[in-house]
Amino acid sequence: MEKMVPYGKLSKRKRREMDRKRRRTWNGLNPVTRSPENPKAYNRRKARSLEDDPDARFFV
């Protein structure tokens, strides 16, 4: 049976090993909180795309 060694005194390799065992995956889920875009806000990308394509404003 292994002796209990404080985490801070473990070697870097042993700490990494223990950390890997404790970690879990998010299974493809991004943990960053996202909020929907504000529809009233000015969107520079949208305005620029209209500038680049002069035919985009006219429908035939």
N, C-alpha and C positions, 0 to 999 in steps of 0.2 A: 504494500500500500504506500502511495506517495505521500510525503509530508505536505502540509498546507503551507504554501509560500505566499507572502503578500504580493499582490499584483505589481506594485511598484518595484519590487526586488527581482521580478522575473526578467529573464533575458528578452531582448527585443523579439527574437524568433518565437519564443514561447508565448509572449503577449499576442503577437500576430495570430498564432495558432488558435489561442483561446478566443480572440475577437472573431475570427472566421466562423468558429463553432456557434457563437452567440448570435451572429447576424442572421437576419431573415431577408428575403427578397420581397419586392412590392409586386411581383408577377405582372410586369408590364405597365403598372399604374404609376403615373408621375405624381409624386407627393406634393408638388408645388401647388398652392392655392391659386386658382385662376378666376377671374371675374369677366363677365361679358363686356364687349366694347361698348362705350357710350355712343349711341347713334347720333347724338347732337354734337359730338366733338368733331372738330375739323380733322380730316384724314389727309395728310400730305401725300401719301402713296396714291390715293385715289385721284387727287387733283393732278399729280404729275403724270399719271397714266393717260389722262385726258389730253394733256399738253402734248405728249409724245405722238399720239395717234389723232391726226386732224379729222379723219373720217368718222371717228367714234361719236361725234356730236350730231351727225346728220343721219337720219334714217330714210331709206328710199322705199 
